[in-house]
Amino acid sequence: MLIVENKDTFFSLKALFQEGINRWNGKSFSMLIYGEGRKILYGEGRKILKSISFFEEIEEYKGLSTSFYYFGDLDAEGISI
């Protein structure tokens, strides 16, 4: 799973995913998620962390080891997420 903080970057990557391009630097991603990074300014940027737990409820991901990668700003909040 690739979580992207920036909306413009998300839409650019979404277009690539729709073309079947979902592999970078040897790493394939099965899902792209918009992480609403702009809300970090308002103290809500961490809500994506609460949403990750819901992946256990998605049938096709039950029992699988799933890795989440976060692509966001290199500020203190983005790094801690």
TORLOTOR-291396 format. One record per atom (N, C-alpha, C, O): atom name; chain; residue in three letters; x negated, y negated, z. Coordinates in nm, 4 decimals. Example, Ala and Ser with C-alpha at 12.3 -4.5 7.8 and 13.67 -1.06 7.14 Angstrom:
% residues 2
pt name->N	chain->A	resn->ala	px->-1.3190	py->0.5690	pz->0.7800
pt name->CA	chain->A	resn->ala	px->-1.2300	py->0.4500	pz->0.7800
pt name->C	chain->A	resn->ala	px->-1.3200	py->0.3300	pz->0.7800
pt name->O	chain->A	resn->ala	px->-1.4236	py->0.3319	pz->0.8465
pt name->N	chain->A	resn->ser	px->-1.2850	py->0.2250	pz->0.7080
pt name->CA	chain->A	resn->ser	px->-1.3670	py->0.1060	pz->0.7140
pt name->C	chain->A	resn->ser	px->-1.2900	py->-0.0030	pz->0.7870
pt name->O	chain->A	resn->ser	px->-1.3409	py->-0.1138	pz->0.8039
//
This chain:
% residues 81
pt name->N	chain->A	resn->met	px->-0.0847	py->0.1156	pz->0.0000
pt name->CA	chain->A	resn->met	px->0.0000	py->0.0000	pz->0.0000
pt name->C	chain->A	resn->met	px->-0.0900	py->-0.1228	pz->0.0000
pt name->O	chain->A	resn->met	px->-0.1887	py->-0.1296	pz->0.0731
pt name->N	chain->A	resn->leu	px->-0.0539	py->-0.2192	pz->-0.0831
pt name->CA	chain->A	resn->leu	px->-0.1280	py->-0.3450	pz->-0.0864
pt name->C	chain->A	resn->leu	px->-0.0336	py->-0.4569	pz->-0.0440
pt name->O	chain->A	resn->leu	px->0.0674	py->-0.4824	pz->-0.1096
pt name->N	chain->A	resn->ile	px->-0.0671	py->-0.5231	pz->0.0655
pt name->CA	chain->A	resn->ile	px->0.0102	py->-0.6365	pz->0.1150
pt name->C	chain->A	resn->ile	px->-0.0629	py->-0.7627	pz->0.0733
pt name->O	chain->A	resn->ile	px->-0.1812	py->-0.7799	pz->0.1025
pt name->N	chain->A	resn->val	px->0.0093	py->-0.8517	pz->0.0042
pt name->CA	chain->A	resn->val	px->-0.0507	py->-0.9747	pz->-0.0469
pt name->C	chain->A	resn->val	px->0.0134	py->-1.0942	pz->0.0223
pt name->O	chain->A	resn->val	px->0.1358	py->-1.1054	pz->0.0290
pt name->N	chain->A	resn->glu	px->-0.0703	py->-1.1826	pz->0.0734
pt name->CA	chain->A	resn->glu	px->-0.0221	py->-1.2977	pz->0.1493
pt name->C	chain->A	resn->glu	px->0.0294	py->-1.4097	pz->0.0596
pt name->O	chain->A	resn->glu	px->0.1327	py->-1.4696	pz->0.0896
pt name->N	chain->A	resn->asn	px->-0.0390	py->-1.4382	pz->-0.0476
pt name->CA	chain->A	resn->asn	px->-0.0065	py->-1.5537	pz->-0.1311
pt name->C	chain->A	resn->asn	px->0.0987	py->-1.5182	pz->-0.2356
pt name->O	chain->A	resn->asn	px->0.0868	py->-1.4169	pz->-0.3044
pt name->N	chain->A	resn->lys	px->0.2012	py->-1.6016	pz->-0.2472
pt name->CA	chain->A	resn->lys	px->0.3122	py->-1.5737	pz->-0.3389
pt name->C	chain->A	resn->lys	px->0.2671	py->-1.5714	pz->-0.4847
pt name->O	chain->A	resn->lys	px->0.3088	py->-1.4833	pz->-0.5599
pt name->N	chain->A	resn->asp	px->0.1825	py->-1.6667	pz->-0.5264
pt name->CA	chain->A	resn->asp	px->0.1354	py->-1.6691	pz->-0.6651
pt name->C	chain->A	resn->asp	px->0.0536	py->-1.5442	pz->-0.6974
pt name->O	chain->A	resn->asp	px->0.0693	py->-1.4841	pz->-0.8037
pt name->N	chain->A	resn->thr	px->-0.0332	py->-1.5065	pz->-0.6047
pt name->CA	chain->A	resn->thr	px->-0.1127	py->-1.3845	pz->-0.6238
pt name->C	chain->A	resn->thr	px->-0.0218	py->-1.2627	pz->-0.6305
pt name->O	chain->A	resn->thr	px->-0.0436	py->-1.1735	pz->-0.7125
pt name->N	chain->A	resn->phe	px->0.0798	py->-1.2581	pz->-0.5452
pt name->CA	chain->A	resn->phe	px->0.1744	py->-1.1473	pz->-0.5466
pt name->C	chain->A	resn->phe	px->0.2399	py->-1.1328	pz->-0.6844
pt name->O	chain->A	resn->phe	px->0.2452	py->-1.0225	pz->-0.7388
pt name->N	chain->A	resn->phe	px->0.2893	py->-1.2427	pz->-0.7405
pt name->CA	chain->A	resn->phe	px->0.3573	py->-1.2344	pz->-0.8701
pt name->C	chain->A	resn->phe	px->0.2618	py->-1.1982	pz->-0.9827
pt name->O	chain->A	resn->phe	px->0.3016	py->-1.1303	pz->-1.0774
pt name->N	chain->A	resn->ser	px->0.1361	py->-1.2423	pz->-0.9745
pt name->CA	chain->A	resn->ser	px->0.0370	py->-1.2022	pz->-1.0746
pt name->C	chain->A	resn->ser	px->0.0095	py->-1.0522	pz->-1.0665
pt name->O	chain->A	resn->ser	px->0.0046	py->-0.9836	pz->-1.1686
pt name->N	chain->A	resn->leu	px->-0.0084	py->-1.0020	pz->-0.9438
pt name->CA	chain->A	resn->leu	px->-0.0326	py->-0.8584	pz->-0.9263
pt name->C	chain->A	resn->leu	px->0.0913	py->-0.7771	pz->-0.9611
pt name->O	chain->A	resn->leu	px->0.0800	py->-0.6665	pz->-1.0138
pt name->N	chain->A	resn->lys	px->0.2084	py->-0.8304	pz->-0.9324
pt name->CA	chain->A	resn->lys	px->0.3333	py->-0.7614	pz->-0.9676
pt name->C	chain->A	resn->lys	px->0.3407	py->-0.7392	pz->-1.1181
pt name->O	chain->A	resn->lys	px->0.3806	py->-0.6319	pz->-1.1634
pt name->N	chain->A	resn->ala	px->0.3024	py->-0.8403	pz->-1.1957
pt name->CA	chain->A	resn->ala	px->0.3026	py->-0.8258	pz->-1.3420
pt name->C	chain->A	resn->ala	px->0.2063	py->-0.7152	pz->-1.3854
pt name->O	chain->A	resn->ala	px->0.2367	py->-0.6389	pz->-1.4771
pt name->N	chain->A	resn->leu	px->0.0908	py->-0.7065	pz->-1.3200
pt name->CA	chain->A	resn->leu	px->-0.0042	py->-0.5994	pz->-1.3518
pt name->C	chain->A	resn->leu	px->0.0525	py->-0.4629	pz->-1.3138
pt name->O	chain->A	resn->leu	px->0.0394	py->-0.3672	pz->-1.3901
pt name->N	chain->A	resn->phe	px->0.1153	py->-0.4532	pz->-1.1967
pt name->CA	chain->A	resn->phe	px->0.1780	py->-0.3272	pz->-1.1544
pt name->C	chain->A	resn->phe	px->0.2814	py->-0.2827	pz->-1.2573
pt name->O	chain->A	resn->phe	px->0.2895	py->-0.1644	pz->-1.2904
pt name->N	chain->A	resn->gln	px->0.3600	py->-0.3767	pz->-1.3076
pt name->CA	chain->A	resn->gln	px->0.4642	py->-0.3434	pz->-1.4056
pt name->C	chain->A	resn->gln	px->0.4047	py->-0.2943	pz->-1.5366
pt name->O	chain->A	resn->gln	px->0.4714	py->-0.2238	pz->-1.6123
pt name->N	chain->A	resn->glu	px->0.2795	py->-0.3309	pz->-1.5645
pt name->CA	chain->A	resn->glu	px->0.2088	py->-0.2822	pz->-1.6831
pt name->C	chain->A	resn->glu	px->0.1351	py->-0.1516	pz->-1.6549
pt name->O	chain->A	resn->glu	px->0.0692	py->-0.0964	pz->-1.7430
pt name->N	chain->A	resn->gly	px->0.1469	py->-0.1027	pz->-1.5317
pt name->CA	chain->A	resn->gly	px->0.0802	py->0.0218	pz->-1.4951
pt name->C	chain->A	resn->gly	px->-0.0613	py->0.0029	pz->-1.4442
pt name->O	chain->A	resn->gly	px->-0.1337	py->0.1004	pz->-1.4238
pt name->N	chain->A	resn->ile	px->-0.1011	py->-0.1215	pz->-1.4235
pt name->CA	chain->A	resn->ile	px->-0.2354	py->-0.1500	pz->-1.3723
pt name->C	chain->A	resn->ile	px->-0.2241	py->-0.1678	pz->-1.2212
pt name->O	chain->A	resn->ile	px->-0.1783	py->-0.2711	pz->-1.1723
pt name->N	chain->A	resn->asn	px->-0.2666	py->-0.0658	pz->-1.1491
pt name->CA	chain->A	resn->asn	px->-0.2559	py->-0.0688	pz->-1.0035
pt name->C	chain->A	resn->asn	px->-0.3809	py->-0.0114	pz->-0.9368
pt name->O	chain->A	resn->asn	px->-0.3763	py->0.0375	pz->-0.8240
pt name->N	chain->A	resn->arg	px->-0.4909	py->-0.0186	pz->-1.0083
pt name->CA	chain->A	resn->arg	px->-0.6172	py->0.0370	pz->-0.9580
pt name->C	chain->A	resn->arg	px->-0.7264	py->-0.0680	pz->-0.9738
pt name->O	chain->A	resn->arg	px->-0.7492	py->-0.1204	pz->-1.0829
pt name->N	chain->A	resn->trp	px->-0.7942	py->-0.0981	pz->-0.8613
pt name->CA	chain->A	resn->trp	px->-0.9037	py->-0.1927	pz->-0.8633
pt name->C	chain->A	resn->trp	px->-1.0177	py->-0.1373	pz->-0.7817
pt name->O	chain->A	resn->trp	px->-0.9982	py->-0.0869	pz->-0.6711
pt name->N	chain->A	resn->asn	px->-1.1371	py->-0.1470	pz->-0.8370
pt name->CA	chain->A	resn->asn	px->-1.2582	py->-0.1043	pz->-0.7664
pt name->C	chain->A	resn->asn	px->-1.2460	py->0.0391	pz->-0.7135
pt name->O	chain->A	resn->asn	px->-1.2922	py->0.0711	pz->-0.6040
pt name->N	chain->A	resn->gly	px->-1.1825	py->0.1243	pz->-0.7948
pt name->CA	chain->A	resn->gly	px->-1.1702	py->0.2651	pz->-0.7589
pt name->C	chain->A	resn->gly	px->-1.0586	py->0.2985	pz->-0.6620
pt name->O	chain->A	resn->gly	px->-1.0438	py->0.4146	pz->-0.6239
pt name->N	chain->A	resn->lys	px->-0.9794	py->0.2002	pz->-0.6209
pt name->CA	chain->A	resn->lys	px->-0.8712	py->0.2215	pz->-0.5243
pt name->C	chain->A	resn->lys	px->-0.7372	py->0.2040	pz->-0.5950
pt name->O	chain->A	resn->lys	px->-0.7121	py->0.1002	pz->-0.6563
pt name->N	chain->A	resn->ser	px->-0.6505	py->0.3059	pz->-0.5865
pt name->CA	chain->A	resn->ser	px->-0.5162	py->0.2991	pz->-0.6444
pt name->C	chain->A	resn->ser	px->-0.4160	py->0.2607	pz->-0.5366
pt name->O	chain->A	resn->ser	px->-0.4285	py->0.3015	pz->-0.4212
pt name->N	chain->A	resn->phe	px->-0.3170	py->0.1819	pz->-0.5755
pt name->CA	chain->A	resn->phe	px->-0.2129	py->0.1395	pz->-0.4833
pt name->C	chain->A	resn->phe	px->-0.0779	py->0.1866	pz->-0.5358
pt name->O	chain->A	resn->phe	px->-0.0476	py->0.1710	pz->-0.6541
pt name->N	chain->A	resn->ser	px->0.0034	py->0.2444	pz->-0.4471
pt name->CA	chain->A	resn->ser	px->0.1341	py->0.2952	pz->-0.4881
pt name->C	chain->A	resn->ser	px->0.2445	py->0.1927	pz->-0.4689
pt name->O	chain->A	resn->ser	px->0.3532	py->0.2066	pz->-0.5250
pt name->N	chain->A	resn->met	px->0.2166	py->0.0893	pz->-0.3892
pt name->CA	chain->A	resn->met	px->0.3201	py->-0.0103	pz->-0.3627
pt name->C	chain->A	resn->met	px->0.2546	py->-0.1456	pz->-0.3379
pt name->O	chain->A	resn->met	px->0.1472	py->-0.1548	pz->-0.2786
pt name->N	chain->A	resn->leu	px->0.3227	py->-0.2507	pz->-0.3851
pt name->CA	chain->A	resn->leu	px->0.2798	py->-0.3878	pz->-0.3637
pt name->C	chain->A	resn->leu	px->0.3846	py->-0.4566	pz->-0.2772
pt name->O	chain->A	resn->leu	px->0.5041	py->-0.4481	pz->-0.3052
pt name->N	chain->A	resn->ile	px->0.3398	py->-0.5243	pz->-0.1726
pt name->CA	chain->A	resn->ile	px->0.4309	py->-0.5874	pz->-0.0765
pt name->C	chain->A	resn->ile	px->0.3923	py->-0.7334	pz->-0.0602
pt name->O	chain->A	resn->ile	px->0.2745	py->-0.7658	pz->-0.0446
pt name->N	chain->A	resn->tyr	px->0.4915	py->-0.8214	pz->-0.0640
pt name->CA	chain->A	resn->tyr	px->0.4670	py->-0.9628	pz->-0.0359
pt name->C	chain->A	resn->tyr	px->0.4736	py->-0.9836	pz->0.1145
pt name->O	chain->A	resn->tyr	px->0.5750	py->-0.9537	pz->0.1774
pt name->N	chain->A	resn->gly	px->0.3653	py->-1.0350	pz->0.1721
pt name->CA	chain->A	resn->gly	px->0.3550	py->-1.0474	pz->0.3179
pt name->C	chain->A	resn->gly	px->0.3944	py->-1.1814	pz->0.3752
pt name->O	chain->A	resn->gly	px->0.3736	py->-1.2051	pz->0.4942
pt name->N	chain->A	resn->glu	px->0.4499	py->-1.2691	pz->0.2955
pt name->CA	chain->A	resn->glu	px->0.4980	py->-1.3989	pz->0.3437
pt name->C	chain->A	resn->glu	px->0.3937	py->-1.4749	pz->0.4223
pt name->O	chain->A	resn->glu	px->0.4213	py->-1.5242	pz->0.5317
pt name->N	chain->A	resn->gly	px->0.2743	py->-1.4846	pz->0.3674
pt name->CA	chain->A	resn->gly	px->0.1631	py->-1.5477	pz->0.4365
pt name->C	chain->A	resn->gly	px->0.1802	py->-1.6943	pz->0.4677
pt name->O	chain->A	resn->gly	px->0.1240	py->-1.7419	pz->0.5664
pt name->N	chain->A	resn->arg	px->0.2546	py->-1.7674	pz->0.3888
pt name->CA	chain->A	resn->arg	px->0.2702	py->-1.9108	pz->0.4145
pt name->C	chain->A	resn->arg	px->0.3340	py->-1.9359	pz->0.5497
pt name->O	chain->A	resn->arg	px->0.3140	py->-2.0422	pz->0.6086
pt name->N	chain->A	resn->lys	px->0.4094	py->-1.8414	pz->0.5991
pt name->CA	chain->A	resn->lys	px->0.4762	py->-1.8595	pz->0.7285
pt name->C	chain->A	resn->lys	px->0.3782	py->-1.8518	pz->0.8442
pt name->O	chain->A	resn->lys	px->0.4144	py->-1.8804	pz->0.9584
pt name->N	chain->A	resn->ile	px->0.2546	py->-1.8135	pz->0.8157
pt name->CA	chain->A	resn->ile	px->0.1535	py->-1.8113	pz->0.9213
pt name->C	chain->A	resn->ile	px->0.1433	py->-1.9505	pz->0.9835
pt name->O	chain->A	resn->ile	px->0.1208	py->-1.9641	pz->1.1037
pt name->N	chain->A	resn->leu	px->0.1601	py->-2.0536	pz->0.9004
pt name->CA	chain->A	resn->leu	px->0.1527	py->-2.1902	pz->0.9504
pt name->C	chain->A	resn->leu	px->0.2577	py->-2.2168	pz->1.0579
pt name->O	chain->A	resn->leu	px->0.2401	py->-2.3045	pz->1.1425
pt name->N	chain->A	resn->tyr	px->0.3646	py->-2.1422	pz->1.0543
pt name->CA	chain->A	resn->tyr	px->0.4738	py->-2.1615	pz->1.1483
pt name->C	chain->A	resn->tyr	px->0.4794	py->-2.0517	pz->1.2542
pt name->O	chain->A	resn->tyr	px->0.5788	py->-2.0381	pz->1.3256
pt name->N	chain->A	resn->gly	px->0.3725	py->-1.9740	pz->1.2637
pt name->CA	chain->A	resn->gly	px->0.3639	py->-1.8720	pz->1.3673
pt name->C	chain->A	resn->gly	px->0.4402	py->-1.7443	pz->1.3370
pt name->O	chain->A	resn->gly	px->0.4594	py->-1.6622	pz->1.4267
pt name->N	chain->A	resn->glu	px->0.4847	py->-1.7248	pz->1.2124
pt name->CA	chain->A	resn->glu	px->0.5635	py->-1.6063	pz->1.1796
pt name->C	chain->A	resn->glu	px->0.4895	py->-1.5093	pz->1.0888
pt name->O	chain->A	resn->glu	px->0.5474	py->-1.4097	pz->1.0455
pt name->N	chain->A	resn->gly	px->0.3634	py->-1.5359	pz->1.0592
pt name->CA	chain->A	resn->gly	px->0.2886	py->-1.4537	pz->0.9642
pt name->C	chain->A	resn->gly	px->0.2722	py->-1.3092	pz->1.0058
pt name->O	chain->A	resn->gly	px->0.2496	py->-1.2227	pz->0.9212
pt name->N	chain->A	resn->arg	px->0.2833	py->-1.2817	pz->1.1344
pt name->CA	chain->A	resn->arg	px->0.2634	py->-1.1458	pz->1.1826
pt name->C	chain->A	resn->arg	px->0.3860	py->-1.0581	pz->1.1666
pt name->O	chain->A	resn->arg	px->0.3801	py->-0.9397	pz->1.2000
pt name->N	chain->A	resn->lys	px->0.4966	py->-1.1109	pz->1.1170
pt name->CA	chain->A	resn->lys	px->0.6161	py->-1.0284	pz->1.1068
pt name->C	chain->A	resn->lys	px->0.5971	py->-0.9124	pz->1.0097
pt name->O	chain->A	resn->lys	px->0.6699	py->-0.8135	pz->1.0181
pt name->N	chain->A	resn->ile	px->0.5012	py->-0.9221	pz->0.9179
pt name->CA	chain->A	resn->ile	px->0.4730	py->-0.8096	pz->0.8280
pt name->C	chain->A	resn->ile	px->0.4251	py->-0.6898	pz->0.9092
pt name->O	chain->A	resn->ile	px->0.4510	py->-0.5756	pz->0.8712
pt name->N	chain->A	resn->leu	px->0.3556	py->-0.7139	pz->1.0203
pt name->CA	chain->A	resn->leu	px->0.3086	py->-0.6033	pz->1.1036
pt name->C	chain->A	resn->leu	px->0.4249	py->-0.5241	pz->1.1617
pt name->O	chain->A	resn->leu	px->0.4172	py->-0.4019	pz->1.1743
pt name->N	chain->A	resn->lys	px->0.5325	py->-0.5935	pz->1.1969
pt name->CA	chain->A	resn->lys	px->0.6507	py->-0.5254	pz->1.2502
pt name->C	chain->A	resn->lys	px->0.7212	py->-0.4447	pz->1.1416
pt name->O	chain->A	resn->lys	px->0.7817	py->-0.3413	pz->1.1702
pt name->N	chain->A	resn->ser	px->0.7136	py->-0.4913	pz->1.0178
pt name->CA	chain->A	resn->ser	px->0.7819	py->-0.4231	pz->0.9077
pt name->C	chain->A	resn->ser	px->0.7138	py->-0.2931	pz->0.8687
pt name->O	chain->A	resn->ser	px->0.7796	py->-0.2024	pz->0.8177
pt name->N	chain->A	resn->ile	px->0.5844	py->-0.2820	pz->0.8912
pt name->CA	chain->A	resn->ile	px->0.5102	py->-0.1628	pz->0.8502
pt name->C	chain->A	resn->ile	px->0.5661	py->-0.0371	pz->0.9162
pt name->O	chain->A	resn->ile	px->0.5641	py->0.0697	pz->0.8550
pt name->N	chain->A	resn->ser	px->0.6147	py->-0.0469	pz->1.0365
pt name->CA	chain->A	resn->ser	px->0.6666	py->0.0714	pz->1.1056
pt name->C	chain->A	resn->ser	px->0.7859	py->0.1329	pz->1.0320
pt name->O	chain->A	resn->ser	px->0.8136	py->0.2516	pz->1.0493
pt name->N	chain->A	resn->phe	px->0.8556	py->0.0561	pz->0.9519
pt name->CA	chain->A	resn->phe	px->0.9706	py->0.1083	pz->0.8790
pt name->C	chain->A	resn->phe	px->0.9315	py->0.2050	pz->0.7670
pt name->O	chain->A	resn->phe	px->1.0171	py->0.2771	pz->0.7158
pt name->N	chain->A	resn->phe	px->0.8050	py->0.2076	pz->0.7286
pt name->CA	chain->A	resn->phe	px->0.7637	py->0.3005	pz->0.6237
pt name->C	chain->A	resn->phe	px->0.7807	py->0.4452	pz->0.6663
pt name->O	chain->A	resn->phe	px->0.7944	py->0.5341	pz->0.5822
pt name->N	chain->A	resn->glu	px->0.7800	py->0.4687	pz->0.7960
pt name->CA	chain->A	resn->glu	px->0.8018	py->0.6051	pz->0.8453
pt name->C	chain->A	resn->glu	px->0.9426	py->0.6534	pz->0.8136
pt name->O	chain->A	resn->glu	px->0.9682	py->0.7738	pz->0.8150
pt name->N	chain->A	resn->glu	px->1.0349	py->0.5605	pz->0.7847
pt name->CA	chain->A	resn->glu	px->1.1732	py->0.5959	pz->0.7546
pt name->C	chain->A	resn->glu	px->1.1965	py->0.6220	pz->0.6057
pt name->O	chain->A	resn->glu	px->1.3025	py->0.6720	pz->0.5680
pt name->N	chain->A	resn->ile	px->1.0994	py->0.5891	pz->0.5211
pt name->CA	chain->A	resn->ile	px->1.1130	py->0.6120	pz->0.3773
pt name->C	chain->A	resn->ile	px->1.0796	py->0.7581	pz->0.3495
pt name->O	chain->A	resn->ile	px->0.9682	py->0.8034	pz->0.3758
pt name->N	chain->A	resn->glu	px->1.1749	py->0.8294	pz->0.2975
pt name->CA	chain->A	resn->glu	px->1.1642	py->0.9746	pz->0.2791
pt name->C	chain->A	resn->glu	px->1.0364	py->1.0166	pz->0.2067
pt name->O	chain->A	resn->glu	px->0.9691	py->1.1101	pz->0.2501
pt name->N	chain->A	resn->glu	px->1.0022	py->0.9495	pz->0.0979
pt name->CA	chain->A	resn->glu	px->0.8873	py->0.9916	pz->0.0180
pt name->C	chain->A	resn->glu	px->0.7530	py->0.9691	pz->0.0886
pt name->O	chain->A	resn->glu	px->0.6509	py->1.0216	pz->0.0440
pt name->N	chain->A	resn->tyr	px->0.7515	py->0.8926	pz->0.1970
pt name->CA	chain->A	resn->tyr	px->0.6283	py->0.8675	pz->0.2705
pt name->C	chain->A	resn->tyr	px->0.6216	py->0.9410	pz->0.4040
pt name->O	chain->A	resn->tyr	px->0.5201	py->0.9340	pz->0.4733
pt name->N	chain->A	resn->lys	px->0.7280	py->1.0108	pz->0.4405
pt name->CA	chain->A	resn->lys	px->0.7289	py->1.0857	pz->0.5670
pt name->C	chain->A	resn->lys	px->0.6211	py->1.1932	pz->0.5643
pt name->O	chain->A	resn->lys	px->0.6081	py->1.2680	pz->0.4674
pt name->N	chain->A	resn->gly	px->0.5455	py->1.1993	pz->0.6707
pt name->CA	chain->A	resn->gly	px->0.4432	py->1.3015	pz->0.6833
pt name->C	chain->A	resn->gly	px->0.3147	py->1.2732	pz->0.6075
pt name->O	chain->A	resn->gly	px->0.2188	py->1.3498	pz->0.6177
pt name->N	chain->A	resn->leu	px->0.3111	py->1.1645	pz->0.5315
pt name->CA	chain->A	resn->leu	px->0.1906	py->1.1308	pz->0.4566
pt name->C	chain->A	resn->leu	px->0.1056	py->1.0322	pz->0.5352
pt name->O	chain->A	resn->leu	px->0.1565	py->0.9497	pz->0.6111
pt name->N	chain->A	resn->ser	px->-0.0225	py->1.0427	pz->0.5153
pt name->CA	chain->A	resn->ser	px->-0.1133	py->0.9440	pz->0.5717
pt name->C	chain->A	resn->ser	px->-0.1161	py->0.8257	pz->0.4755
pt name->O	chain->A	resn->ser	px->-0.1589	py->0.8397	pz->0.3610
pt name->N	chain->A	resn->thr	px->-0.0707	py->0.7101	pz->0.5213
pt name->CA	chain->A	resn->thr	px->-0.0601	py->0.5936	pz->0.4357
pt name->C	chain->A	resn->thr	px->-0.1545	py->0.4854	pz->0.4837
pt name->O	chain->A	resn->thr	px->-0.1581	py->0.4528	pz->0.6024
pt name->N	chain->A	resn->ser	px->-0.2309	py->0.4299	pz->0.3912
pt name->CA	chain->A	resn->ser	px->-0.3215	py->0.3202	pz->0.4243
pt name->C	chain->A	resn->ser	px->-0.2619	py->0.1894	pz->0.3756
pt name->O	chain->A	resn->ser	px->-0.2043	py->0.1828	pz->0.2670
pt name->N	chain->A	resn->phe	px->-0.2760	py->0.0864	pz->0.4561
pt name->CA	chain->A	resn->phe	px->-0.2293	py->-0.0462	pz->0.4201
pt name->C	chain->A	resn->phe	px->-0.3511	py->-0.1366	pz->0.4047
pt name->O	chain->A	resn->phe	px->-0.4376	py->-0.1426	pz->0.4921
pt name->N	chain->A	resn->tyr	px->-0.3558	py->-0.2056	pz->0.2935
pt name->CA	chain->A	resn->tyr	px->-0.4621	py->-0.3016	pz->0.2675
pt name->C	chain->A	resn->tyr	px->-0.3988	py->-0.4397	pz->0.2621
pt name->O	chain->A	resn->tyr	px->-0.2918	py->-0.4582	pz->0.2042
pt name->N	chain->A	resn->tyr	px->-0.4658	py->-0.5357	pz->0.3227
pt name->CA	chain->A	resn->tyr	px->-0.4129	py->-0.6711	pz->0.3314
pt name->C	chain->A	resn->tyr	px->-0.5027	py->-0.7648	pz->0.2529
pt name->O	chain->A	resn->tyr	px->-0.6232	py->-0.7718	pz->0.2772
pt name->N	chain->A	resn->phe	px->-0.4435	py->-0.8369	pz->0.1586
pt name->CA	chain->A	resn->phe	px->-0.5172	py->-0.9348	pz->0.0789
pt name->C	chain->A	resn->phe	px->-0.4604	py->-1.0715	pz->0.1126
pt name->O	chain->A	resn->phe	px->-0.3506	py->-1.1062	pz->0.0692
pt name->N	chain->A	resn->gly	px->-0.5355	py->-1.1492	pz->0.1901
pt name->CA	chain->A	resn->gly	px->-0.4864	py->-1.2790	pz->0.2326
pt name->C	chain->A	resn->gly	px->-0.5991	py->-1.3759	pz->0.2565
pt name->O	chain->A	resn->gly	px->-0.7143	py->-1.3506	pz->0.2213
pt name->N	chain->A	resn->asp	px->-0.5637	py->-1.4876	pz->0.3172
pt name->CA	chain->A	resn->asp	px->-0.6612	py->-1.5920	pz->0.3444
pt name->C	chain->A	resn->asp	px->-0.7672	py->-1.5438	pz->0.4427
pt name->O	chain->A	resn->asp	px->-0.7417	py->-1.4605	pz->0.5297
pt name->N	chain->A	resn->leu	px->-0.8856	py->-1.5986	pz->0.4259
pt name->CA	chain->A	resn->leu	px->-0.9936	py->-1.5675	pz->0.5185
pt name->C	chain->A	resn->leu	px->-0.9959	py->-1.6727	pz->0.6305
pt name->O	chain->A	resn->leu	px->-1.0970	py->-1.7386	pz->0.6547
pt name->N	chain->A	resn->asp	px->-0.8840	py->-1.6854	pz->0.6956
pt name->CA	chain->A	resn->asp	px->-0.8767	py->-1.7685	pz->0.8147
pt name->C	chain->A	resn->asp	px->-0.8602	py->-1.6743	pz->0.9339
pt name->O	chain->A	resn->asp	px->-0.8434	py->-1.5537	pz->0.9155
pt name->N	chain->A	resn->ala	px->-0.8648	py->-1.7274	pz->1.0536
pt name->CA	chain->A	resn->ala	px->-0.8600	py->-1.6422	pz->1.1737
pt name->C	chain->A	resn->ala	px->-0.7351	py->-1.5553	pz->1.1764
pt name->O	chain->A	resn->ala	px->-0.7434	py->-1.4365	pz->1.2076
pt name->N	chain->A	resn->glu	px->-0.6198	py->-1.6126	pz->1.1442
pt name->CA	chain->A	resn->glu	px->-0.4937	py->-1.5366	pz->1.1491
pt name->C	chain->A	resn->glu	px->-0.4916	py->-1.4268	pz->1.0429
pt name->O	chain->A	resn->glu	px->-0.4536	py->-1.3133	pz->1.0715
pt name->N	chain->A	resn->gly	px->-0.5328	py->-1.4606	pz->0.9196
pt name->CA	chain->A	resn->gly	px->-0.5349	py->-1.3610	pz->0.8112
pt name->C	chain->A	resn->gly	px->-0.6284	py->-1.2466	pz->0.8407
pt name->O	chain->A	resn->gly	px->-0.5963	py->-1.1312	pz->0.8121
pt name->N	chain->A	resn->ile	px->-0.7429	py->-1.2763	pz->0.8972
pt name->CA	chain->A	resn->ile	px->-0.8403	py->-1.1723	pz->0.9309
pt name->C	chain->A	resn->ile	px->-0.7856	py->-1.0824	pz->1.0411
pt name->O	chain->A	resn->ile	px->-0.8045	py->-0.9609	pz->1.0360
pt name->N	chain->A	resn->ser	px->-0.7186	py->-1.1393	pz->1.1401
pt name->CA	chain->A	resn->ser	px->-0.6662	py->-1.0561	pz->1.2492
pt name->C	chain->A	resn->ser	px->-0.5527	py->-0.9661	pz->1.2037
pt name->O	chain->A	resn->ser	px->-0.5350	py->-0.8572	pz->1.2583
pt name->N	chain->A	resn->ile	px->-0.4743	py->-1.0099	pz->1.1033
pt name->CA	chain->A	resn->ile	px->-0.3688	py->-0.9243	pz->1.0492
pt name->C	chain->A	resn->ile	px->-0.4305	py->-0.8067	pz->0.9781
pt name->O	chain->A	resn->ile	px->-0.3586	py->-0.7220	pz->0.9250
//
